[in-house]
Amino acid sequence: MARRCDLCGKGPQVGYNVSHSHVRTKRRWLPNLQAVKVLRGQTPVTVRVCAKCLKKGKVTRRTASHASMAAASGGPAITPAA
């Protein structure tokens, strides 16, 4: 599975660890991905979203209260922002 945010596309960054003697070894910085359940239409879907997108409000977690509100109103409770 790709380590990529489903909303913004953020992926791993590459670079070097640099020691005191300036010996460089390759390394990767991975995005802080979180598995989040959201509603797409009426279907709950798990998407992998970076923490930055969660903090910006591009997507909202689906909670039990949202699910019960959606069932009562007949409409989608949460939709991911474009």
DAFENMO-V71320 format. One record per backbone hydrogen bond with DSSP energy under -0.5 kcal/mol. NH is the residue of the N-H (numbers start at 1). CO is the residue of the C=O. E is the energy in kcal/mol with one decimal. If there is no record, write none. Layout:
nh: [NH/NH]
co: [CO/CO]
e: [E/E]
This chain:
nh: [4/5/6/9/13/15/17/19/19/22/24/25/27/29/30/33/34/36/36/38/38/40/40/41/42/43/45/47/47/49/49/51/54/55/56/57/57/58/59/62/63/67/68/69/70/71/72/73/74/81]
co: [2/10/48/5/29/27/25/17/23/19/22/17/15/13/28/31/49/34/47/36/45/38/43/39/40/40/38/36/45/34/47/32/50/51/52/53/54/53/53/37/61/63/64/65/66/67/68/69/70/58]
e: [-1.5/-2.2/-3.1/-1.0/-2.5/-2.1/-3.2/-0.6/-1.8/-1.8/-0.5/-1.9/-2.1/-2.9/-0.5/-1.7/-3.0/-0.6/-3.1/-0.6/-2.9/-0.5/-2.8/-0.6/-0.6/-1.7/-3.4/-2.9/-0.6/-2.8/-0.7/-1.7/-1.6/-2.5/-2.1/-0.9/-0.6/-2.1/-0.6/-2.7/-0.6/-2.1/-2.2/-2.1/-2.4/-2.1/-1.9/-2.5/-2.2/-2.9]
